[in-house]
Amino acid sequence: MHVRHLQVSDFRSWELADLAFEPGVSVLVGRNGQGKTNLVEAIGYVATLGSHRVATDAPLIRHGAQRAVVRAAVVNDDRELLVELEITAGKANRARINRGPVPRPRDVLGILRTVLFAPEDLSLVRGDPSDRRRFLDEMLVLRAPRYAGVRSDYDRVLKQRSALLKTVKHSRSADLSTLDVWDGHLAQHGAELLAARMKLVRDMADHVTSAYAEVAPESRPALISYRSSVGDLPEDRESIEDLLLAELDRVRRQEIERGVCLVGPHRDDLDLTLGELPAKGYASHGESWSFALALRLGGYELMRVDGVEPVLVLDDVFAELDRGRRRQLAKVAAGAEQVFVTAAVAEDVPDELSGARFEVHGGEVRRV
């Protein structure tokens, strides 16, 4: 799998950029603020319909413009598809495949699959549980795009149920039968999401442990496990749904008093452990970086086991790593079908990743 062509208009700082790529390594070099990360962010957006830097789409539209457009020609098994995404402020985004419109933007998911390494990855270890939940859900969608719909359905139900709980909190005459209906919807969609997350963690766990041992051989063993807000979970979806319904019934009085939803996958976390201690709060800076790398490398290896060769995106990450971690990441990246690397200076890029070079400066990008 590789990106053959990328064109963006009014995306971030770019009024227009038009680039042709080949399989192998493409290095984008430019000082901070020149727009190199914006280009690989556009590639990532095609793969995930999201940004690794911001939570909403509005900042992706160039200041003063009404919309941004990203076009990417993606080649997979000798078949090429053109993906076009139109991001519009205050309106629904639109998507096309081979110039033909599709009903929903998420219908393009799965055409391009990427694994991204970025300075923001440190939040996977040191950040809030929401960062780790997002990581898991992005991996789910990369492996099976239909989970974008599962996550969207769950978020919609959670929003409606949370609004109802706030209403009930402030109104003694509220109809609680409606809450029963939303309990059923939340348990149904939540169980499907939980079962998928748990399977993902089981499938990925050994890959993460192995990757950490290679990146930080002198450190303690790294382990990952899923922690649910309702305790130990069964493996099958139907039993999880029954458990969620029982827990919703048990905490209903608390939820009404507080006006918030206390049960569901939106309250879960991915536990990261070094030896017998949690990585968050106990891992050194170097160990935290190693764990973040191991999570991404574990996801990458899992996708390869699935038979997918994802595009690797290494966004300004080598400047954050010591020599040993640079070497290990470069070793993995060198074997990928396509790799995009951004760096402030060419010297930050390991020799193993020499390839096509693009200079980004003053609103222009050119191959050198």
N, C-alpha and C positions, 0 to 999 in steps of 0.2 A: 504494500500500500504506500502511495506517495502523492504529494501535491505537485502537480505539474505546472500550475499557473495560479497566481493570486492577484486579484485586483480589488482595491478598496477605494471608496469615494466618500468623503466627509465622515470618515471614521477616525475618532480621536483627533490627533493633530494633522491627519493627512487629508488634504483636499482631493488628491488623487495619487495612487501608487499602483504600478503595474509591473509584476515580476514573474519571470519564468524560472522554474526550478527543475532540478534533475534528482534522481535517486542519489543517495549518499549524503554527505555533509554539506550544509549551507551555513556559513558563518556571517552574521550581520554585526558589523563593528561600527560603533559610534559613541560619542560622549553621552552622558546622561542628559535626558531631555530632548534628544534628537528624533525619537519616534521608533527606535528599533523594537522595543517591547510592544508597541502598538501593533506592529505587523504580525508578530507571533501570537499576540492576543486575538487578532482576527482569525488566525488559523484555528486557535483553540475554540473560538466562538462557533465556527462551522461544525466542530466535533461535538460540542456540549450545549450550545445555545446559551452559554454563560461566560463570564469573565473570571479569571483567577484573581482579579484586582479589586473589583467592585461588585456589589450585590445586585444592582439594578442596571438596566440598559441605558438610562438617560445619559450618563457620562460618556458613553461610547459615541455619541453624536457630536460632531465637530461644532464648536461654539459658533452660533449664528446660522447653522444649517437646520433644516427641518427633518432630515432623515439621513441615515448612513446606509451604505450598500456594501456588502462583502460578496465577492464571487470567487469561487475556488473550483478548479478542475482537478478532480481526484481520480487517480488510476488505481484500480484494484483487480488483480488477476487479468490484466490486459483489457479490462473494460473501463472506459472513462465516463464519469458523470460530472456534469456542471451543476454546482450548488450555488444558488443566489439567495441571499438573505437581505431583506429590507427592514431596517430598524427605524421606527417612526416614533417621535416623541408624543406621548399622550394617546397613541392609537395602537391597535394590535399589529404586531410584526407580520410580515408576509414572506413566503418562501416559494422558490421555484426549483425544479429539477429538470435539467435539459430544456430550459426556457418555458416549461409548462408549470402552471401554478399547482400547488398541493393544498389540501384542505387546512392543514395545520403546520406551523413551522417545525414541530417535533417530528414530522414525517421524514425529515432529512437525517435524523439521528441514525447512526450506524454506517453512513456512507464513508465518513472519515472518523478514524479513532486515533486519539492522541494520548500520550502520557507526558505530563508536564512536570518539570522540576523548576522551582522558582524560589527566591528569597522568602516569599510569603509562606513557604512550606514549614517553616519553624513553628507556625501556629498550630500545626497538626499535633505537636507535642506539648507546646506551652500555652496554647490558646484554649478557648472555651469548648465545651462538648459539641456545640453547633458546628465548629470547624471539622471535627472528626465525623460527625453525622453527614456533613456535606461530602466529605471524601468518600465515605461508603456509598452514598447514593449516586455520586458521579461514577464510581466504579460499576455499580449495578447497571446503570444506563449504558455505559460503554460495552459491557458484556451482553446485555439484552435490552435494546432500546425501548421495549414495551414498558419497562419500569418507569420511564418518564411519565407515562399515563397513570401508573399506580401511585407515584409520588404526588402528582397533581391532584388526583382524586382525594388522597388523604389530606393534603393541605386545604382543599376546598371544604371538606367535612369538618376539619379542625377549626377552621375560621368560623363556619356557621355555628358549630356547637359552642365555641368560646363566646360568640356574641349572645347566644341564647342564655348561657350561664350568667352573663353580666345582667341580662334583663331579669332573670329569675331572682338574682341577688337583690335587686332594687324594687321588685314587685311581688308582693305576697300572693296576688291573684293569678300569677303566671301559670300556664297550662304545662304541667310536668310530663304529660303524655308525649308531647313533642320531643322532650329530652330523651325519652325512651327510644324514639325513632332514630335520633342522632347517635345514641349509644350504639345501636345496631350497626349503623353505617361506619362509625369510627372503628368498632371492633372488626368489622369485615375488611376494610381497607388497611387498617393497622396490622392485622394478622398477616396479610399478604406481604406487606413491606417488611415486617419483622422476620418472617420465615426466610425471605430472600436475603436480608442482611446477615442473618445467622449463618446461612449456607455460604455466603461470600466470605465471611470471616474464617470459617472452617477451611474453605478451599485455599485461602490466601495465607493462613497462619504460618505454615512451614516455609513458604517462600520468603516471608518477612524475616523469620528467624535466621534463615540461611543468608539472606542479603545482609543483615546486620552483622553477622559473624564475619563476613568478608570485608565489610566497610570498617568495622571496629573490632578486629580479632583480639585485642587486649582487654575488651570490656566484658561485662557480665552478659549472659544470654538475654535476648529480647523476646518477649512473648506478647501476643495480642489476644484479647477475648472480648466478647460482647457483653455489655452490662445493661440489663433491662430495668425499667422503673418498676416492674412487677415481679422481679426476682428471677429465679430459674425458669426457663421456658422449655416447653416440649418442642419437638422438631416439626411436627406436622401442623399445617395451617389451621385446620379445624379445631384442634385442641388449644392453640394459641388464641383463637377467636373466643372460645368459651372462657378461657382464663381472663382475657381482657374484659369481657362482659361482667364476670364476677367481681373483678377489681373495680370497675366503674360503679357497680352497685354498692360496693363496700365504702367507697370514698365520696359518694354523692353528696352527703351533708357537708363535707369539707369543701367540695367544689362549689356548692351553692353559696356557702359562707364567704369564700374567697373570690368567686366569680372567675375562676380559671380552670382549665382542663389539666388535671393532675396525672392522667394515665395515658400512655401511648408512646409510640416510637419517637415522638418529638422531645421526650424527656430522657432518652437513653444516651449511652456513651460507649465509645470504644476504649477499653482499658489497655494501656500500654505499660508494660512491666519490664524492669531491668533487674534480673535476679529475683529477689523477693520484694522489691520496692517499686512503687509507682514512678514512672519516668518523670511525670510532671511534679516538679518540686524537689526532686532528688538527682535527676540527671544533670551532668555538667553541660556547658555549652556545646562542647564537641560531641558528647553522647546524644544530646538532643538533635543535633544536625544529623548524626548517624542514623538515629531512629526515623527521622523524617525521610531521609534518603531510602532507608529500608522499606518504608511503606510504599513509596513510589516504585522502587525496584521490584517489590513483591507484586504490586499490581501489574507491572510490565511483564514479569515472568508468567503470571497467571494468564494473561491474555495470550501470550505465546503458546502456552499449554492448550488454550482454547482453539488454537489454529489461526490466530490473528497476529499480524505484524504491525503493531501500532507505530505511528510517526512519533518520534521523540522530540520534545521541545525543551531545550535547556536555556532558560531565560535568566541570563546574568547570574548564574548560580556558581560558576567556578571561582569568582572573586570572594565568595563566602567560605570556600572550603580550603582545608590544608592540603598538602601535597598527596598524602595517602588517599584521602577521599576523592580528590580530583582524579587520581589514577584509576581508582575503582569505577567511578562513574564513567570515565572515558572508555574504559575497557568494555563496559556493557554497551555504551552508545555506539562504539565502533562497529558492532555487529548488527546494528539496526538497518533496515532498508532505507530509511530516510531520517535525518537528524537536522533540526534547526537549532543553532547556537547563537545567542546574543552576548556581546561582551563590550565593555567600554574601550578596551585596548586589545589588540590581537594577541599580546603576550599572555593574556589570561586563559587563552584556549590551549589545552594540551596538544602536543604534537600528534597524538593518535587521532585527532579530529580535524586534521587539515583537509580542506576541500574547497568548494566554490566560496569566494569571499565577496561580500557586498558592503560597501561603505555607505553609511547613513549620515547625512549632514545637511543642514539648512533646508529641510523640507524636500530633499531629493535622496534617492537611493540608486546606486549604480554598481554594476559588477566590475571587479578589478582583477 
